[in-house]
Amino acid sequence: MLEIENLTVEIGGRTVLKNLNLSVLDGYTSVLFGPNGSGKSSLLMTIMGFSDYRVKGGKIMFKGEDITSLPLHDRAKLGIGILMQRPPNLVGVKLKDLVRVAGKDRVDPESIAKPLQMTSFLDRDVNVGFSGGEIKRSELLQLFAQDPCLYLLDEPESGVDLESIDRVGKAVKELLNGKRGCAGKKSMDGKSALIITHTGQILDYVEADRAYVMCNGTISCSGNPRELLQEIRERGYEECVKCKILQIS
């Protein structure tokens, strides 16, 4: 589904990703761990195609196609969707209208908003006055409408209370277990996802297949998600950095 090869990226003249390699198989979920400032969000924004992130080397392959130079809207059409950690407020844009556009009028906003308890928000401006949990559910609602092949989820459990974590976690599980495929096309494998998580709480709801650890703009190691999470909890990210230095030397 996704293959990233030797990716180097700059933003504002500063290198944020360096010779990064990562892959997500069709129908599989990968999680991405790493300390603050390690480049995790930059990676997701680069995959999605945000223009501030300038690719200086390497390539991004999606379903066998080189999308390194494609603009954001074309990547969305191909089937990539993102849940941003801090999405903007869209003053003057009603949530129901954004959901209709995301779903290309294939879905009824009220019917998909009800399970997320977002029906009362449909006539409100997107994210304006929303709590942390409500913003996450708004983002998930848009993804339900878009129905992409690949989900890029930037810390879906962060900034929300315990009740919202449960609601968001269950919604993410439903997204990834969906069989509609890419923009309404049938799929036997379910969805693919790359999920950034600090706490690992999302693993209480999602069965991840592989984990990557990012440090200093590149992948330090990969392995079993729960084993790596336990290692990080016990020893911290410093051990991952040391391991990477040993591999280089």
ChimeraX attribute file (.defattr): number of C-alpha atoms within 10 A of each C-alpha:
attribute: neighborCount
match mode: 1-to-1
recipient: residues
	/A:1	18
	/A:2	19
	/A:3	17
	/A:4	19
	/A:5	15
	/A:6	16
	/A:7	22
	/A:8	22
	/A:9	25
	/A:10	18
	/A:11	14
	/A:12	9
	/A:13	9
	/A:14	10
	/A:15	17
	/A:16	22
	/A:17	28
	/A:18	19
	/A:19	16
	/A:20	20
	/A:21	16
	/A:22	16
	/A:23	17
	/A:24	20
	/A:25	16
	/A:26	16
	/A:27	19
	/A:28	19
	/A:29	21
	/A:30	24
	/A:31	27
	/A:32	23
	/A:33	26
	/A:34	24
	/A:35	15
	/A:36	12
	/A:37	13
	/A:38	19
	/A:39	22
	/A:40	27
	/A:41	20
	/A:42	20
	/A:43	22
	/A:44	21
	/A:45	19
	/A:46	21
	/A:47	24
	/A:48	24
	/A:49	23
	/A:50	14
	/A:51	12
	/A:52	13
	/A:53	23
	/A:54	20
	/A:55	20
	/A:56	14
	/A:57	16
	/A:58	16
	/A:59	20
	/A:60	23
	/A:61	16
	/A:62	21
	/A:63	15
	/A:64	10
	/A:65	12
	/A:66	13
	/A:67	19
	/A:68	21
	/A:69	12
	/A:70	12
	/A:71	13
	/A:72	18
	/A:73	12
	/A:74	13
	/A:75	18
	/A:76	18
	/A:77	14
	/A:78	18
	/A:79	18
	/A:80	26
	/A:81	24
	/A:82	23
	/A:83	22
	/A:84	19
	/A:85	19
	/A:86	12
	/A:87	13
	/A:88	11
	/A:89	14
	/A:90	14
	/A:91	11
	/A:92	10
	/A:93	15
	/A:94	17
	/A:95	24
	/A:96	23
	/A:97	16
	/A:98	19
	/A:99	26
	/A:100	17
	/A:101	15
	/A:102	22
	/A:103	21
	/A:104	12
	/A:105	13
	/A:106	13
	/A:107	16
	/A:108	13
	/A:109	23
	/A:110	16
	/A:111	11
	/A:112	17
	/A:113	23
	/A:114	12
	/A:115	12
	/A:116	17
	/A:117	15
	/A:118	19
	/A:119	17
	/A:120	10
	/A:121	18
	/A:122	18
	/A:123	12
	/A:124	18
	/A:125	19
	/A:126	24
	/A:127	22
	/A:128	15
	/A:129	11
	/A:130	16
	/A:131	13
	/A:132	18
	/A:133	21
	/A:134	19
	/A:135	24
	/A:136	27
	/A:137	24
	/A:138	25
	/A:139	22
	/A:140	23
	/A:141	26
	/A:142	24
	/A:143	21
	/A:144	24
	/A:145	24
	/A:146	26
	/A:147	24
	/A:148	26
	/A:149	26
	/A:150	29
	/A:151	24
	/A:152	25
	/A:153	24
	/A:154	22
	/A:155	24
	/A:156	26
	/A:157	26
	/A:158	18
	/A:159	16
	/A:160	17
	/A:161	12
	/A:162	11
	/A:163	10
	/A:164	18
	/A:165	20
	/A:166	17
	/A:167	17
	/A:168	23
	/A:169	20
	/A:170	16
	/A:171	19
	/A:172	22
	/A:173	16
	/A:174	14
	/A:175	22
	/A:176	22
	/A:177	16
	/A:178	17
	/A:179	17
	/A:180	18
	/A:181	22
	/A:182	19
	/A:183	20
	/A:184	15
	/A:185	11
	/A:186	12
	/A:187	14
	/A:188	10
	/A:189	15
	/A:190	19
	/A:191	25
	/A:192	25
	/A:193	26
	/A:194	24
	/A:195	25
	/A:196	26
	/A:197	21
	/A:198	18
	/A:199	13
	/A:200	18
	/A:201	16
	/A:202	25
	/A:203	17
	/A:204	12
	/A:205	16
	/A:206	18
	/A:207	16
	/A:208	19
	/A:209	16
	/A:210	20
	/A:211	23
	/A:212	23
	/A:213	25
	/A:214	26
	/A:215	23
	/A:216	18
	/A:217	22
	/A:218	25
	/A:219	25
	/A:220	21
	/A:221	15
	/A:222	17
	/A:223	14
	/A:224	14
	/A:225	22
	/A:226	16
	/A:227	11
	/A:228	19
	/A:229	21
	/A:230	12
	/A:231	14
	/A:232	17
	/A:233	12
	/A:234	9
	/A:235	11
	/A:236	14
	/A:237	19
	/A:238	12
	/A:239	13
	/A:240	21
	/A:241	18
	/A:242	11
	/A:243	14
	/A:244	16
	/A:245	11
	/A:246	9
	/A:247	9
	/A:248	6
	/A:249	6
